């Protein structure tokens, strides 16, 4: 199919989920995916790009439309996850009705990638770009400008105008040379100081040093970057960190990789370069690292390079539960790695999930007891939430049922007092009960409260602890 449309200006939108409850409002990151695509199109197609981060600015959809009215773009590109999908769909429908097709709408992100047909039908969007967006977006805009056939563009979904059927093209090839990508268009984002997170130094900027995770956890949606681990070179990563320090005054980097230490030698080299260049920056490995992809020597090097906080995905203390979700992790390595980090003065977060397949009262109790024994500085006991595109989602569709409709997105996060599915003998009420017990038993200890306060080294860190505690207090109540 061919569509002729000259694209000179694109507005990228990160929607604000104005309806959402139970989400972590203490941590809000810049939309790196949009910033990467904007940078790519701006550099290689000379298209004017703007980013509206309605999420951090808390802009209603009406306000977003007002800005679109003012800017008069040729295309609007909306990013959506399970929580922001509803808001993004509403924006798309308003655009298509108001402008009668003169502004094209494209979607990207984990939710559109998992449910492209549903999103196109319900949002009236013209396109969905599945998985990595840089190359597919380039190919689409280039084809539209030249009136060329779009049926061979990898990762593209659209409605065929002659048959009214939704077409899903072949998958796009993953980008192997990540160093070839320009740095994200940080200049198009709101001021970094508006974003939220545990910060030892401000402003804070997010950075991704790799893409893809080779592990097979069934609860994880890997439909954007896939299971092939692809990494930027240490030099390229540290060049970006230096760029952010010099051009934006950044004092903290939050690394958003699935696993920063997947390649131990590469992580070691990145730390070496930061130290050698004398870059004074705090580093937060926010998304989590694998406890079995560490050495004590690397922990020491990370600390010297500026790492002050790490997260580790543990999920469950029960061997069979971890086997059920294909989480191949030795719990003894978790104990060992936590001891290393605490020994060398690095704050440790432990991420746990309650309500996984096979969960019983005994396994829930076991996870809570292990968390208390492990004693990370922070423990996060989230309710298991199935994501479209994950193996867990497919398992529930085949063997269980959803008690909450997530196909239209979710209006709540991990701290909402709801459980969203039935599978086997999982008892949602029991899971909620044990989530309350987990937070009460872990945090309502004088020693733990003192440890939390003592771990803060700045006003911003202490404020984050207070802000992050608010949804947890609601859970406990």
N, C-alpha and C positions, 0 to 999 in steps of 0.2 A: 504494500500500500504506500502511496505517495501523498505527502502533505506539504504544501508550499506555504511557509510562514517565516518571515524574517524576524529573527530573535536578536534584538540589540540590547535589551535590558531584562534581567531576571531578578526577582525578589525571592529570597530563601526565607522560609518561615519555620520557626520552632514554636509550636503552639503552646499556649498556656492552658493546662487542665483545670479550669476554674471550678469544676465539680468534684475534684479528687479529695478523698479523705484518707487518713492513715498513711500518708506518704512521708518520707524523710525530707522535711522542708529545711533542715539544717544544712543539707548538702545539695548544692545546685551547680552543675558544671556547664561550661560553654559547649554549644553544639559543634563538636569537632568535625563530625561527618559533613555538615553543611559547609563549614569553613574550608575543608579540603576540596570539596567539589567547586566551590566558588573560586578558590585560588587556581584550580586546574583550568576552568573555563575562561577565567580572566586572562591567564597567561597564554593559553594556546588558541583561543578563539577571539580574544580581545572583546569579550562581551562585558558590558557593565553589570556588576553584581552588587546587590545590597542584601544584608541579613537583618531580619526582624526577629530578635530573640524575645518573643512574647512571654516565654516562660519566666525568665529572670526579671523581666520588666513588669510582669503580671498584667499584661495588656489583654483586655477582653477581645473577643473576635470582632466586635464592632470597631474597636480602635485599630486592629490590624487592617480591616477593610478601608478605614479612613486613610491609612498610610498608602495602601495600594491605589486608592483614588488619586492621591497626591502625586505618587511616583509614576503612574501609568506604565507599568512594565508590559512586556510582551508575553512573559511566562512567570508563573508562581510555582516554586518548588517547595513542597511541604514535607518535613520529616515527621515520622510518627512511630511511637512505640505503643505498647499495650495500654498505657495510661493516657497518652495524648491523642490517640487515634480518633476518638469522638470529636474532640475540638478541631482537629485537622480536617475531618470530614465535613464539619459544619462550615468551615471557612471555604472549602472547595465548592460546596453547593451554592453558597452565596455568590462566589465569583462567577460560576457558570451561569447562574440565573441573571445576575446583574449585568454582565458584559456580553451575554449572548454569544459566547464562543470566541470573542475577540482576544481574550487572554487565555492562553493554554495553562493547564494545571497538571503538574507531575508530582508523584509521591515517591518517597524513598524511606528506608529505615526498616527495622525488624518486623513491624506489624504488616506493612504493605508487602514486604517480601514473602511473608508466610501466607497471606490471604489476599492476593492481588485482584482476583475476580470479584470477591465480595466488596473490596474497597472501591473499585471502579464503579460497580453497580450502585453503591450507596452514596458515593461522594460526587458522582458525575465527572470524575477526573478524566483527563485525556490519556494519561500515561502512569504506569508504575514502573520504576526502575528497581529491579531486584538486586540484592547483594551489594557488592562494592559499586559505588556510584560514579567515580571519576570518568572512567573510559566510556561507559555506556551513555552518560550524560553528554560527553563530548560528541559521540557518534550521533546521538539523537539531534542535538542542536545543529550540528554540521549538516545532517540530512535535511532537516527542516529548512534551513537557509538556502539549500540548493535544490529543494524539491525532489530529493532522491527517495528511493524505496527504503522503508524502515523495517521491513519484514526480516531482515538478516542481522539486525542489531542485537547483540547478545545481552540477555538480562532485561529486555524491554517487554512490557505488557501493554496492550491497548485494545480499543474496540474497533473492529474493521467496519468502516463506514458503509461498505456495500452489503455486507451480510448481517451487520449488527451483532456479530459474535465477538467475544473477547479472545484475543490471540495472545498466547504466551510463547515468546520466542525462545530459542535455545539459551541455556545459561551463558553468562559472560565468563570469559577466562579471567582467572585471578591475576592481579598485578604482581609479577614476581620481583621486579626491581623497585622496591619502595623508595630507594634513594632518588629515583627519577621524578617523584612527586614534589611539586613545590610545597614549601611550608604552608600550613593553613592560613587563610586570610584573616589573621588575628585583628588586623586594622578595621575590619568590617563589623566586629563584635562590639557590644557595649563595653564600658570600662570594666577591666578585670576586677576592680574593687567591688563591683555589684554582685559577683558570684560568691557562693557560700561553701564553706568546708572547714575542716579542722586546719587552721593555718597558724604556723609558728612565725611566718613572715608574710606580709602582704605587699603588693598584690600577688595572687596565685594564678598560675597558668597550667592548663592540662596539656599533656604530651602523650602521644602514642608512639612507642619505639618499635612495636611489632604488631603483626596481625595474625589471627588464626590460633587455634588451640588443638593439639593432636589428641587430647583426651576425649573420652566418650561419655561424659556425665549425661544421663538421660534428661535431666531437668533443664539443661542449658540449650538455648537457642543459638546455634552456630551458623544461621543462614546468611549472615552478612559476610563474615571473613572466612568461614569454612574451617576445616580441620587441618589444613596445611599451614604449619608454622612458617611465617615469612618475617624476616627481621631486617630492620634498617641497620646500616653499618654504624659502629660506635662513633666514627667521625661525624656522620650526618646527624646523629642524635645530639651530640654535644654541640655541634654548630647551631642547632635550633635552640638549645638551652641558652647558649651565649647570645644568640639573636634576641631572645625574649628578655634577657637581663639588660642588654644594651639599649634596645628600642622601646621597651615597655616598662622598664624598672622592676621587672618581676623578681621577687625574693623567694618564691617557693614554686616548685614544680610538682604537680600531682601526676604520677605515671598511671595511665589508664589501661595498660596492657592486660590481656587475660593472664599472662604470666611473664613478668619481667625477667625472671631468672631461668627461663626455660633453657637457654643456652648460657651455661655458667661462665664460660670463657668470655662471651660477648658482654655479659653484665659486668664482669670484672674489668674488662677493657674500658667500658663506659665510665666506670668509677675512676679508673686510672686517669683518663683524659680530663675529667672534671677536676681532679686533684692537681694534675700537672698544669692546667690552665689557670689555677687559682680562682675558680669560680665559687663565689660565696653564695650558696643557695641551699635552702632547705628542700628536702625531697620526701615525698609521701607516696609510697607504693600502695595506692588506695584500693585498687580492685582486688588485690590478693595475689599471693605467690604460692607456689607449691612447696610444701615443707620438705619434700623429697628431692627438690632441685636446689639444694643449698649446701654450703660447707661453712664451717665456722670462720675460715679465712675470708670467704666472701662477705659474711656478715660484718666482720671487722672492717673490710674495705668499704662496704656500703655506708657504715656509720661515719667513716672518715670523709667520704664524699658528700655527706650532708643528709643521708637518710635518717629521719627521726621517727618514722612510723611505717609499719607494714601491716597488711591484712593477710590472713591465711584461711582459705576455704576448707573447713573440716566437715561440715554438714551433719554427720552423725558419729557417735562413738561406737556404734554397734557394727561389727564386721559384716553381718548379713545384710543390714540395711544399705551399707556402702556398696556391697556386691549387687544388690537389687538395682541401684542407680548407676552401676558401672563406674563407681568412684574408687579407682585403684590407688589407695593411699594407706601406707603403714602408719598406724596411730602412734607407734613409738617414735617415728620420725617427727611427728607433730610435737611431742613432748620435748624431744631433743632440740629442735629448731627454736621452739619458744624459749627454752632455757638460754640458748645462745643469744637471742635478741635481747632478752631481759638482762643478761649478764653484761652486755655491751651498751646498755642504755638506750635501746630502741623500743618505742611503744608498739605493743602487739594487739591487733584486733583478731578475734576468733569469730568466723562466720559459721553459724549453725542453722540448719533447716529442720523444722518440725512438721510432721505429717507426710513423710516420704513413704513410698510404697513398702508395705510390710510393717509399718509402724504399729507398735503396741505400747501399752502402759509401761511395760518393762524396758523397752528400747528408749522411750522418752525419758524415763528415769535415769537410764544409763548415760544418756547424752548430757543431762543436767549435772549429774555427779562428776562426769569427766570434765565438763567446763569449769566446775569449781576447783577440781584438782589441778587442771592446767593453769587456771588463774591468769588468763591474758588480761591486759589492762581494760579492754572492752570486749564484751561478748554480745553478739547480735543473734537473737533467736527469732528468725523470720518464719512466717507461715509459708509452707510450700505453695507456690503459685505456678500453675502450668502455663507455659508460653506457647502461642501458636507457632508451629514449626519445630517444636521440640519432640523428642521421643516420648517424653512423659505425656504430652498432649495427645499423641496418637494412641498411647496405651490406655488412657482414660476413655477415649472415644470407642475403643474396641472392647475394653473389659469393665468399664465403670460408667459413671455418668457425672456430668457437671451439675452442681447445685447452684451455680451462678453462671449466667450467660457471659462468657468472655469473648465471644466471636465479634462483638461490637466494641471490644476494648474493655478496660476495667476502670471503674470509678474509685478504686481504692488501692492501697499499697500493702506493704507487709505488716503494718501495725493496725489494720482495721479488724474489728471484732467479727470476722466472717471467715468461713472456710469454704473453698470453692468447688470441691469435688468429692465423690465417693469412689473408692477403689478397694476391692477386697474387704478386709475387716477394719479399715481405717475409720475411726470415730472422730468426726469433726469437732464435736463438743469436747471430747477428751483432749484433742490437740490444743484447743483454745485454753482449756484448763491448765494444761502443762506449760503453755507459753507464759501464762501468768505466774505459775510457780517458778519457771526458769528465771524470769526477770527479778522476782522477789528474792529468791534464794541467792542469786548471783550478786545483786547490787545492794540489797538491804543488809549490808554488813559494815560496821564502822570502819574496819580496815580497808575495805574496798572503796568506800567513799573518800577516805583520806588519800588513798593511792591515786584515785581519779584526779583529785584536786592537785596533788603534788606533781602529777605528770604534765600539767599545763605550764608552759613557759612564757605565755603571752596572754594579754587580755582577750585576743581573738580565740585562742584555744579554750580558755575558760568559758567564754560566751558560747562557743560551739557545744561544749559539754552540757551547758544549761539548756540550750535550744534543742539538742538531740534527746535530752531526757524527757521533754514534754510529751511526745507521743508514747514513750515507754510508760510514763506515769498513767496515761489513759488506759494502757493495756493492763497494768497492775490493778487499777481500780475496777 
